[in-house]
Amino acid sequence: MACKLYNLVFMKRFVMTEIVFFVEDDPDGGYTARALTESIFTQADDIETLRKIVRDAVHCHFPNEKTVLKSFDYI
């Protein structure tokens, strides 16, 4: 099973916030993503979809914050 860490940098009200996600192959197919510092978990069939869903999950987790995804990098 391949494991990956992705580093997401969000800008919240002009303050840079970094959220690191642990991305794994899902045994049932696709990928799962779990934030290491927040209670955020999601899954998708492919990496591109996972990126979009992670962005949506972060917006749901911080509904009152204006967040802008600045980067989504493999580390």
C-alpha positions as a Markdown table, in Angstrom:
| # | Residue | x | y | z |
|---|---|---|---|---|
| 1 | Met | 0.0 | 0.0 | 0.0 |
| 2 | Ala | 1.5 | 3.3 | -1.1 |
| 3 | Cys | 1.4 | 6.1 | 1.5 |
| 4 | Lys | 1.9 | 9.8 | 0.6 |
| 5 | Leu | 1.9 | 13.0 | 2.6 |
| 6 | Tyr | 0.5 | 16.1 | 1.0 |
| 7 | Asn | 1.2 | 19.5 | 2.2 |
| 8 | Leu | -1.7 | 22.0 | 1.8 |
| 9 | Val | -1.2 | 25.7 | 2.5 |
| 10 | Phe | -4.3 | 27.7 | 3.0 |
| 11 | Met | -4.6 | 31.4 | 3.5 |
| 12 | Lys | -7.1 | 32.2 | 6.2 |
| 13 | Arg | -7.9 | 35.8 | 6.6 |
| 14 | Phe | -4.4 | 36.8 | 5.5 |
| 15 | Val | -2.7 | 34.2 | 7.8 |
| 16 | Met | -0.9 | 31.3 | 6.3 |
| 17 | Thr | -2.1 | 28.0 | 7.7 |
| 18 | Glu | -0.5 | 24.7 | 6.8 |
| 19 | Ile | -2.5 | 21.5 | 6.9 |
| 20 | Val | -0.7 | 18.2 | 6.2 |
| 21 | Phe | -2.8 | 15.3 | 4.9 |
| 22 | Phe | -1.8 | 11.6 | 5.0 |
| 23 | Val | -2.9 | 10.1 | 1.7 |
| 24 | Glu | -3.2 | 6.3 | 1.3 |
| 25 | Asp | -4.5 | 3.9 | -1.3 |
| 26 | Asp | -7.9 | 2.7 | -0.1 |
| 27 | Pro | -8.2 | -1.1 | 0.0 |
| 28 | Asp | -11.6 | -0.8 | -1.8 |
| 29 | Gly | -10.1 | 1.3 | -4.5 |
| 30 | Gly | -9.3 | 5.0 | -4.7 |
| 31 | Tyr | -7.6 | 7.1 | -2.1 |
| 32 | Thr | -8.2 | 8.4 | 1.5 |
| 33 | Ala | -6.9 | 11.6 | 3.0 |
| 34 | Arg | -6.6 | 12.3 | 6.7 |
| 35 | Ala | -5.4 | 15.6 | 8.1 |
| 36 | Leu | -2.7 | 15.2 | 10.7 |
| 37 | Thr | -3.6 | 18.3 | 12.7 |
| 38 | Glu | -7.3 | 18.7 | 12.2 |
| 39 | Ser | -10.3 | 16.3 | 12.3 |
| 40 | Ile | -10.7 | 16.1 | 8.5 |
| 41 | Phe | -11.0 | 12.9 | 6.6 |
| 42 | Thr | -12.2 | 12.2 | 3.0 |
| 43 | Gln | -11.8 | 9.8 | 0.1 |
| 44 | Ala | -12.0 | 9.8 | -3.7 |
| 45 | Asp | -11.5 | 7.6 | -6.7 |
| 46 | Asp | -8.5 | 9.4 | -8.0 |
| 47 | Ile | -5.9 | 12.0 | -6.9 |
| 48 | Glu | -7.4 | 14.9 | -8.9 |
| 49 | Thr | -10.8 | 14.4 | -7.4 |
| 50 | Leu | -9.3 | 13.9 | -4.0 |
| 51 | Arg | -7.7 | 17.4 | -4.3 |
| 52 | Lys | -11.1 | 19.0 | -5.0 |
| 53 | Ile | -12.8 | 17.0 | -2.2 |
| 54 | Val | -10.0 | 17.9 | 0.3 |
| 55 | Arg | -10.5 | 21.6 | -0.6 |
| 56 | Asp | -14.3 | 21.2 | 0.0 |
| 57 | Ala | -13.7 | 19.3 | 3.3 |
| 58 | Val | -11.4 | 22.1 | 4.6 |
| 59 | His | -14.0 | 24.7 | 3.7 |
| 60 | Cys | -16.6 | 22.7 | 5.6 |
| 61 | His | -14.3 | 22.3 | 8.6 |
| 62 | Phe | -13.7 | 26.1 | 8.7 |
| 63 | Pro | -17.1 | 27.4 | 7.5 |
| 64 | Asn | -16.7 | 30.9 | 8.9 |
| 65 | Glu | -13.2 | 31.4 | 7.5 |
| 66 | Lys | -12.4 | 32.7 | 4.1 |
| 67 | Thr | -9.9 | 30.1 | 3.0 |
| 68 | Val | -8.0 | 30.0 | -0.3 |
| 69 | Leu | -5.9 | 27.0 | -1.3 |
| 70 | Lys | -2.4 | 28.3 | -2.1 |
| 71 | Ser | -0.7 | 25.0 | -2.8 |
| 72 | Phe | -1.2 | 21.2 | -2.8 |
| 73 | Asp | 2.2 | 19.6 | -2.8 |
| 74 | Tyr | 3.5 | 16.1 | -2.4 |
| 75 | Ile | 6.1 | 15.9 | 0.3 |
